[in-house]
Amino acid sequence: MPNKEFLETYPLHRKFDFSFPQLLTEVIFPPIHMYCEVENAEHTFNKIFDIDEVQRQGTGAVTAGQVIKVTYQCSSCHKFFRHFLIEFDKSGNWIRKMGQFPPWDITINKELEKALEGNSKIYRNGLTCESQGYGIGAFAYYRRVVEEIIDNLLIQITDLIEPAQKNKYEQALEQVKKTRITEEKIDLVKDMLPAILRPNNHNPLKLLHEFLSEGLHGKSDEECLAIAAELRKIIEFLVSQVSITKSKGLEFSEGMQRLLDKKVSRTLPGQANPE
């Protein structure tokens, strides 16, 4: 059956490898988890039948080459619906979304927008291109975002570096200032990334370096879509995680200071602190 990720996150026209059954009635669509505009919250959506699909079921239509509308209903309010127009490959190898309503979301949450440091418009342009299947354009915009934020991002990461690596990292940052090439900047520090920025030991800076170094010469929009999507995920993770981690560290430090201040204020003049 189609992966829920395909319905929830894939933009239009991006192919999803899927060996589907011969008959359309045998295709099973999983529950999905998406935003409900009625309840203003994330909820589970379940596929429902519509008139067109009921008519198709009566014909026993083969799946290959079909373009069908699939409707999902919010399981909480039963009032909000999501609609997908899905094409099945004639050769039986892939499916893709040809239409979607409500359309693919290109809004940016406030935390990410703040972390992007004024580059949210460029980032949103990338989202727009990706939502319409323009992979080359999406990659170009996301790359531009990386070029604009990389220097400050690498400086912010300094506070998260383990003490044993900090001096080496700061020396590498001095070398970073001497080059204007983004790939070279990343290459200088990618192997010193702190554990908190390497989930499951995956190094986002190393992946970022590989994607940017690979280039897009000769690649189609379809090929670039997959690369652009991964590039977007890396950008979102790095800028958000750095921002969140530093914010939590600041909250902790301020909280500890408030506790110390209260402790001092409770100590009367001339009275020894019992601790």
Contacts in CASP RR format, 6 or more apart in sequence:
PFRMAT RR
TARGET T0000
AUTHOR 0000-0000-0000
METHOD contacts of the structure
MODEL  1
MPNKEFLETYPLHRKFDFSFPQLLTEVIFPPIHMYCEVENAEHTFNKIFD
IDEVQRQGTGAVTAGQVIKVTYQCSSCHKFFRHFLIEFDKSGNWIRKMGQ
FPPWDITINKELEKALEGNSKIYRNGLTCESQGYGIGAFAYYRRVVEEII
DNLLIQITDLIEPAQKNKYEQALEQVKKTRITEEKIDLVKDMLPAILRPN
NHNPLKLLHEFLSEGLHGKSDEECLAIAAELRKIIEFLVSQVSITKSKGL
EFSEGMQRLLDKKVSRTLPGQANPE
1 27 0 8 1.000
1 28 0 8 1.000
1 29 0 8 1.000
1 30 0 8 1.000
2 16 0 8 1.000
2 18 0 8 1.000
2 27 0 8 1.000
2 29 0 8 1.000
2 30 0 8 1.000
2 86 0 8 1.000
2 95 0 8 1.000
3 16 0 8 1.000
3 18 0 8 1.000
3 30 0 8 1.000
4 30 0 8 1.000
4 31 0 8 1.000
4 32 0 8 1.000
4 33 0 8 1.000
6 16 0 8 1.000
6 18 0 8 1.000
6 95 0 8 1.000
6 97 0 8 1.000
7 29 0 8 1.000
7 30 0 8 1.000
7 32 0 8 1.000
7 72 0 8 1.000
7 84 0 8 1.000
7 97 0 8 1.000
8 32 0 8 1.000
8 33 0 8 1.000
8 34 0 8 1.000
10 16 0 8 1.000
10 96 0 8 1.000
10 97 0 8 1.000
11 97 0 8 1.000
11 104 0 8 1.000
11 130 0 8 1.000
11 131 0 8 1.000
11 132 0 8 1.000
11 133 0 8 1.000
11 225 0 8 1.000
11 229 0 8 1.000
12 96 0 8 1.000
12 97 0 8 1.000
12 98 0 8 1.000
12 99 0 8 1.000
12 100 0 8 1.000
12 104 0 8 1.000
12 131 0 8 1.000
12 132 0 8 1.000
12 133 0 8 1.000
13 96 0 8 1.000
13 97 0 8 1.000
13 98 0 8 1.000
13 132 0 8 1.000
13 133 0 8 1.000
13 221 0 8 1.000
13 222 0 8 1.000
13 225 0 8 1.000
14 96 0 8 1.000
14 97 0 8 1.000
14 133 0 8 1.000
14 222 0 8 1.000
14 225 0 8 1.000
14 226 0 8 1.000
14 229 0 8 1.000
15 89 0 8 1.000
15 94 0 8 1.000
15 95 0 8 1.000
15 96 0 8 1.000
15 222 0 8 1.000
16 94 0 8 1.000
16 95 0 8 1.000
16 96 0 8 1.000
17 93 0 8 1.000
17 94 0 8 1.000
18 93 0 8 1.000
18 94 0 8 1.000
18 95 0 8 1.000
19 92 0 8 1.000
19 93 0 8 1.000
20 27 0 8 1.000
20 63 0 8 1.000
20 64 0 8 1.000
20 88 0 8 1.000
20 92 0 8 1.000
20 95 0 8 1.000
21 27 0 8 1.000
21 63 0 8 1.000
22 62 0 8 1.000
22 63 0 8 1.000
22 64 0 8 1.000
23 60 0 8 1.000
23 61 0 8 1.000
23 62 0 8 1.000
23 63 0 8 1.000
24 56 0 8 1.000
24 57 0 8 1.000
24 60 0 8 1.000
24 61 0 8 1.000
24 62 0 8 1.000
24 63 0 8 1.000
24 66 0 8 1.000
24 68 0 8 1.000
25 56 0 8 1.000
25 57 0 8 1.000
25 60 0 8 1.000
26 63 0 8 1.000
27 63 0 8 1.000
29 47 0 8 1.000
29 70 0 8 1.000
29 72 0 8 1.000
31 44 0 8 1.000
31 45 0 8 1.000
31 46 0 8 1.000
31 47 0 8 1.000
31 75 0 8 1.000
32 44 0 8 1.000
32 45 0 8 1.000
32 72 0 8 1.000
32 82 0 8 1.000
33 42 0 8 1.000
33 43 0 8 1.000
33 44 0 8 1.000
33 45 0 8 1.000
34 42 0 8 1.000
34 43 0 8 1.000
34 45 0 8 1.000
34 72 0 8 1.000
34 82 0 8 1.000
35 41 0 8 1.000
35 42 0 8 1.000
35 43 0 8 1.000
35 105 0 8 1.000
36 42 0 8 1.000
36 43 0 8 1.000
36 45 0 8 1.000
36 74 0 8 1.000
36 76 0 8 1.000
36 77 0 8 1.000
36 80 0 8 1.000
37 80 0 8 1.000
37 102 0 8 1.000
38 74 0 8 1.000
38 77 0 8 1.000
38 79 0 8 1.000
38 80 0 8 1.000
39 74 0 8 1.000
39 76 0 8 1.000
39 77 0 8 1.000
39 80 0 8 1.000
41 76 0 8 1.000
43 74 0 8 1.000
43 75 0 8 1.000
43 76 0 8 1.000
43 77 0 8 1.000
44 74 0 8 1.000
44 75 0 8 1.000
44 76 0 8 1.000
45 72 0 8 1.000
45 73 0 8 1.000
45 74 0 8 1.000
45 75 0 8 1.000
45 82 0 8 1.000
46 72 0 8 1.000
46 73 0 8 1.000
46 75 0 8 1.000
47 70 0 8 1.000
47 71 0 8 1.000
47 72 0 8 1.000
48 71 0 8 1.000
48 72 0 8 1.000
48 73 0 8 1.000
49 71 0 8 1.000
50 69 0 8 1.000
50 71 0 8 1.000
52 68 0 8 1.000
52 69 0 8 1.000
53 68 0 8 1.000
53 69 0 8 1.000
53 70 0 8 1.000
56 66 0 8 1.000
56 68 0 8 1.000
63 88 0 8 1.000
63 92 0 8 1.000
64 88 0 8 1.000
64 89 0 8 1.000
64 90 0 8 1.000
64 91 0 8 1.000
64 92 0 8 1.000
65 87 0 8 1.000
65 88 0 8 1.000
65 89 0 8 1.000
65 90 0 8 1.000
66 87 0 8 1.000
66 88 0 8 1.000
67 85 0 8 1.000
67 86 0 8 1.000
67 87 0 8 1.000
67 88 0 8 1.000
67 98 0 8 1.000
68 85 0 8 1.000
68 86 0 8 1.000
68 88 0 8 1.000
69 83 0 8 1.000
69 84 0 8 1.000
69 85 0 8 1.000
69 86 0 8 1.000
70 83 0 8 1.000
70 84 0 8 1.000
70 85 0 8 1.000
70 86 0 8 1.000
71 81 0 8 1.000
71 82 0 8 1.000
71 83 0 8 1.000
71 84 0 8 1.000
72 81 0 8 1.000
72 82 0 8 1.000
72 83 0 8 1.000
72 84 0 8 1.000
73 80 0 8 1.000
73 81 0 8 1.000
74 80 0 8 1.000
74 81 0 8 1.000
82 100 0 8 1.000
82 101 0 8 1.000
82 102 0 8 1.000
83 100 0 8 1.000
83 101 0 8 1.000
84 97 0 8 1.000
84 99 0 8 1.000
84 100 0 8 1.000
85 97 0 8 1.000
85 98 0 8 1.000
85 99 0 8 1.000
85 100 0 8 1.000
86 95 0 8 1.000
86 96 0 8 1.000
86 97 0 8 1.000
86 98 0 8 1.000
87 95 0 8 1.000
87 96 0 8 1.000
87 97 0 8 1.000
87 98 0 8 1.000
88 95 0 8 1.000
89 95 0 8 1.000
103 131 0 8 1.000
104 131 0 8 1.000
106 124 0 8 1.000
106 127 0 8 1.000
106 128 0 8 1.000
106 131 0 8 1.000
108 116 0 8 1.000
108 120 0 8 1.000
108 123 0 8 1.000
108 124 0 8 1.000
108 127 0 8 1.000
111 240 0 8 1.000
111 243 0 8 1.000
111 244 0 8 1.000
112 120 0 8 1.000
112 236 0 8 1.000
112 239 0 8 1.000
112 240 0 8 1.000
113 120 0 8 1.000
114 243 0 8 1.000
115 239 0 8 1.000
115 240 0 8 1.000
115 242 0 8 1.000
115 243 0 8 1.000
116 123 0 8 1.000
116 145 0 8 1.000
116 149 0 8 1.000
116 239 0 8 1.000
117 148 0 8 1.000
117 149 0 8 1.000
117 152 0 8 1.000
119 144 0 8 1.000
119 145 0 8 1.000
119 148 0 8 1.000
119 149 0 8 1.000
122 141 0 8 1.000
122 144 0 8 1.000
122 145 0 8 1.000
122 148 0 8 1.000
123 141 0 8 1.000
123 142 0 8 1.000
123 145 0 8 1.000
123 235 0 8 1.000
125 141 0 8 1.000
126 137 0 8 1.000
126 138 0 8 1.000
126 141 0 8 1.000
126 142 0 8 1.000
126 228 0 8 1.000
126 232 0 8 1.000
127 138 0 8 1.000
127 232 0 8 1.000
129 135 0 8 1.000
129 137 0 8 1.000
129 138 0 8 1.000
129 141 0 8 1.000
129 228 0 8 1.000
130 138 0 8 1.000
130 225 0 8 1.000
130 228 0 8 1.000
130 229 0 8 1.000
130 232 0 8 1.000
133 221 0 8 1.000
133 225 0 8 1.000
134 221 0 8 1.000
135 221 0 8 1.000
135 222 0 8 1.000
135 224 0 8 1.000
135 225 0 8 1.000
135 227 0 8 1.000
135 228 0 8 1.000
136 216 0 8 1.000
136 219 0 8 1.000
136 221 0 8 1.000
136 224 0 8 1.000
137 224 0 8 1.000
137 228 0 8 1.000
138 224 0 8 1.000
138 225 0 8 1.000
138 228 0 8 1.000
138 232 0 8 1.000
139 216 0 8 1.000
139 224 0 8 1.000
139 227 0 8 1.000
139 228 0 8 1.000
139 231 0 8 1.000
142 228 0 8 1.000
142 231 0 8 1.000
142 232 0 8 1.000
142 235 0 8 1.000
143 182 0 8 1.000
143 212 0 8 1.000
143 231 0 8 1.000
145 235 0 8 1.000
146 182 0 8 1.000
146 208 0 8 1.000
146 212 0 8 1.000
146 231 0 8 1.000
146 235 0 8 1.000
147 182 0 8 1.000
149 239 0 8 1.000
150 182 0 8 1.000
150 185 0 8 1.000
150 186 0 8 1.000
151 176 0 8 1.000
151 185 0 8 1.000
153 238 0 8 1.000
153 239 0 8 1.000
153 242 0 8 1.000
154 173 0 8 1.000
154 176 0 8 1.000
154 185 0 8 1.000
154 189 0 8 1.000
155 173 0 8 1.000
156 242 0 8 1.000
156 246 0 8 1.000
157 169 0 8 1.000
157 189 0 8 1.000
157 193 0 8 1.000
157 194 0 8 1.000
157 197 0 8 1.000
157 242 0 8 1.000
158 166 0 8 1.000
158 169 0 8 1.000
158 170 0 8 1.000
158 173 0 8 1.000
159 246 0 8 1.000
160 194 0 8 1.000
160 196 0 8 1.000
160 197 0 8 1.000
160 242 0 8 1.000
160 245 0 8 1.000
160 246 0 8 1.000
161 169 0 8 1.000
161 192 0 8 1.000
161 194 0 8 1.000
162 194 0 8 1.000
162 195 0 8 1.000
165 192 0 8 1.000
165 194 0 8 1.000
168 192 0 8 1.000
169 189 0 8 1.000
169 192 0 8 1.000
172 188 0 8 1.000
172 189 0 8 1.000
172 192 0 8 1.000
173 188 0 8 1.000
173 189 0 8 1.000
175 188 0 8 1.000
176 185 0 8 1.000
176 188 0 8 1.000
176 189 0 8 1.000
179 185 0 8 1.000
179 188 0 8 1.000
182 212 0 8 1.000
183 209 0 8 1.000
183 212 0 8 1.000
183 213 0 8 1.000
186 205 0 8 1.000
186 208 0 8 1.000
186 209 0 8 1.000
186 212 0 8 1.000
187 209 0 8 1.000
189 205 0 8 1.000
190 203 0 8 1.000
190 205 0 8 1.000
190 206 0 8 1.000
190 208 0 8 1.000
190 209 0 8 1.000
191 203 0 8 1.000
191 206 0 8 1.000
193 203 0 8 1.000
193 204 0 8 1.000
193 205 0 8 1.000
193 206 0 8 1.000
196 241 0 8 1.000
196 245 0 8 1.000
197 204 0 8 1.000
197 205 0 8 1.000
197 238 0 8 1.000
197 241 0 8 1.000
197 242 0 8 1.000
198 204 0 8 1.000
199 237 0 8 1.000
204 234 0 8 1.000
204 237 0 8 1.000
204 238 0 8 1.000
205 238 0 8 1.000
207 230 0 8 1.000
207 234 0 8 1.000
208 231 0 8 1.000
208 234 0 8 1.000
208 238 0 8 1.000
211 227 0 8 1.000
211 230 0 8 1.000
211 231 0 8 1.000
211 234 0 8 1.000
214 227 0 8 1.000
216 224 0 8 1.000
216 227 0 8 1.000
219 227 0 8 1.000
263 273 0 8 1.000
263 275 0 8 1.000
267 273 0 8 1.000
END
